[in-house]
Amino acid sequence: MPARVLAQVGIGNGELAVEKKMNMSSPAIAFGITGMVLAMTLVGCVSPPTDYRTPVSEAGDGFPSLASNWYDGGQFVNPESILRVRKGQTKDQVRQLLGSPHFSEGFFGVREWDYVFNLYTGEGDDYCTCQYKVVYDENMVLESTHWRRECCEKLVARVENAEREAQKTLTLSGDALFEFDSAELTPEGERALSLLVGEAVRDFNDPQFKVVGYTDRFGTEEYNLRLSRNRAEAVMASLVQSGIDEDSIFVFGRGMRDPVVYCPGVSQTPEIKECLKPNRRVEVSVFERS
């Protein structure tokens, strides 16, 4: 599969990143999965370019006919985006990852979104045309997801497994790394990062690091983006102080995006603040340089 397809992880609207020159030929920039996906072959899951023009019967499985989808031919999607879809996300958060649904779903109280995705199998230009359904609960937060074809689910699962094997990821609590509303690392945070550097030097010949900062949903979007970026930069500074080459570190601030948990409520009560703790985090991923 062309690297450009699986490596579509640019800086979207509302995302801030430290401006650094990236080596786009490195599989690390494609989150360590492109090379492994190229080696996969899923027999029986390949769709010829004109496959989507053949209507698919309902067959009682709840999926719509491909002939009625709005996105003609299906959308080539980065599997990384699909893997980031999680239970508890809102419709806006799902739309940021996958785009708008590809079928006419109605206007009010819609609890199902349907997509048609094209996923490369790794055999030349062969790809699967896959139908994907997102189901929301009565509060319009994500309840479950479903694939129509088992081979599509297996393809994404293999991408996920390849990603795990190709990297080491440490999720650090923002509350443990930093003082409240601050981007200054605590002594505990410095020690945690020092341990990470030791493991990276031991387990990788030439490690690269991706540092992504997140916040919870309280505060303005602009403020949270700035805070998450500043915290990610503080982690980068600590890694550099531990001997890591700055050119090997890529830093992003994503603010309140990609929450791990969903906690209802509009006031920042102690209970909700504690519930949202997993969302206030810094993710540090280590890859082998190409």
N, C-alpha and C positions, 0 to 999 in steps of 0.2 A: 504494500500500500504506500502511496506517496506520503512522505513525511509531513507534507503540508496539511494533510487531512486530519491526522491525529494530533497535530501540534498546534491546532487553532486555539491557543490559550493566550490571547492577547489581552490588552487592558481594556475592559469594557467601560460603558458609561458608568461614572461614579466610582471608578476604581483608580486608586493612586498607586504609583510605583516609583521607586528610585530610578532615575534614568541611568541605565548602565548598558554598555554595549554587550549584547548576548551573542554567543556562538550558536547560530541556528542550526548548524549541522550536528550539534550534540544531542544525543538521545535524551540527555537530562532535561533539555528544554521541552521535550515532548513528554515530560513526566516519566521518563524511563520505560515507556511501554511500546514505542513504535517498532523497535527491532524485534521484539518478541511477538508482536501481533503479526508481523510479516511472515512468520514461520508457521502460522496456523492454517489449517485446512478443515473446513466444515463440509463434509460430503452431504449432498442433498439439500443444502441451504442456499445454494447459489441462485440468484435471480438474473435472468437476461435483461438487457436494457428495456425491453418492451413488456416485461411481465406485469407491470402495474396497470397496463391498459386492459387486462382481462378482469372483468368483474368477479369478485369473490362472494359466494353466498354467505348469508348470515350463519347458517348451520347451528343456530341456537346458542352461540357462544358469546353473544353480546357485542361483538366487534362489527363495525360498519363495513360496507362494501368499499373496496379500494377505488371503484369507479367514481365514488362521490367525494373523494378527498379534495380539499382545496389546493394542496401543495402538489402540483402536477409532477408525478414521477418520484415523489418521496424526497426527503431532505437528507443529504449526507451530513452526519452528525458526529461530533467528537465523543467517543465513548466515555471520556472523562466527565463530560457534562451529565450524562445519564447516571453515572456512578455517584454524582453529588446530590441526586434527588433523594430526599429522605422523608420519612413519616414526620408529620407535624409542620411541614413548610406551608406557607400561604400560596395562593394562586400567583401573586406577583413574584414570589421567589422562584416558583416553578417556571414561570414565563421567562425570567432572567436566564435560566439554565437551558431551557428547551425551546423557547419561542412560543408563539400563540398556537393553540391547537389547530390541526389541519382539516378539521371537519366543521360543518355547521352544527354547533352544539346548543344553540338557543341563546337567550339573553339573560334570564333571571333564574337564580337558584340552580344553576347548572352544577352538577356534582360529578360529571365525568368528562375528561378531556381525552381525545384520541389523536395519535400521531402516526405518521408513516416515515420511518427512518431507513436509510440505506447504510448498512454496515459492511465495510470491506472484510473479506475473509483472509486476506494475505496471499491469495493465489492470483497473481496478476491484477486484472481489473475486475475480478469477480466480486460480487457483493450480495448480501442478503437484503431483501426488501421486507422490513419488519414492522408489524403493527404493535403499538405500545399504548396502553391505557393508564391514565392517572385517575384515581377515584378519591373524592373529597368527602369528608363527613358533614354533618349538619351545620358545623361552624365554618365550613369552607376551608379547612386545613387538610393537608394530604393524609389520607387514611391507608391507601394501598396502591400498588402498581402491578400491571399484568402485561405479559407478552402473549401474542397470539401463537407464535411459533416457538417451540422449545429450543430449536437451534439458535435462535436469536438471543435467548436468555443465556445459553451456554457460551456464546461468543463474548458477550459482555462480561460474563463470569471469568472467562479466561483472561480477558484484558485486566480485570481486577487482580487476579492472581499474579499475572506477570508484573503488574505495577508493584505489588507487595514484595515480590522477590527482588526487584531491581533497586529498591530503595529502603532506607531506614527512616522512619518518621517518628518524631517525638512531639507529642502535644503537651504543651506546658500551660498550666493555669495562669491566666493573666493576674489573678489575685495573689498568686504565690510569687510571681516574678516581679511585680511592680506594686508600689503603694497605690492607694485608691486615687484615680484621676491623675496619674502620674506616668511618665515614660522613663523614670529612673529605676534601674534594676536594683532589687534588694540583694543583700548578701546571699540569701537562699537561691535567688535567680542566677547569680554569678556561679555558684557552686554547681547548679543543675546544668548549666551550659558548659562548664569545664568538664564535667563527666561526659557530656555528649561529644565534645571534641576528642576526648581520649578514646571513646568507642569508634568514632569516625576514622581516626588515624590508624586504629588497630584493624578495622574491618574493610577499609577501602584503600586502594593504592594511591588514587589521586581524587579525593572527594570534592564534590561541589555541593553547595548548600542553597536551599530555597527557604526563605523565611517569610511567613505570611501572618500578619497581625489581624485580630478580630476584636470587636466589642459587642456588648449587648445592644438592645434596640432603644435604650433610653438616651436622650440627647439628640441633637440635630444630626442629619446625615453628614454634613460638612465637618462638624466637630469630631464625629466618630471616625471618619476616614482619616482625619489628621492625626488623631490619637493612635489609631491602629498602625499607621505608617511610622509615627515617631517611635512606637514601641518596637516595631520590627527593625528599625534602624539602630535602636539601642542594643538589640540582640546581635545585629551585625557587628557593631563596634566591639562587643564583648568577644565575639568569635575572632575578630582581627587581633585583638589584644592577646588571645590565646595562641596566635601563630598561624591562623588561617589567612590565605591570600584573599584580599578584598575582591579581586576579579573572579573569585570562585563562589561569590555569594550574590544571590539575586533576591531582592527584597520587595515585598508588596504589602500594601495596606488595604484591607477590604471592608473595614468598618463593621456594620451590623449585618453584612451579607452572609449567606451560607450558615444559618444558625444550626446548632446541634440539637437544641431542645426548643419547644414552643411553650411559653408560659402565659396564659391569658391574664389580662389586667392592664389598666391604663396608668395606675399609680405605682411609683417605685417603693413599694412596701418592703420591709425586711424579708418577708416570705418570697416575694417575687424576685427580689435581688438575689437571694440564695438559689432560687430555682434556675435563674438565668446564668449562673456561674459557669457552666460548661461552654457558653457562647463567648465568654471573655477569655480568650486564649491566644497563644502564639504557636503555630505549627512550624516545626523545623524539619525539613526533609533533606536527607543526604543521598547523593547519587555518585556513581562512578563516572568520572570525566571520560569522554570518548577518546 
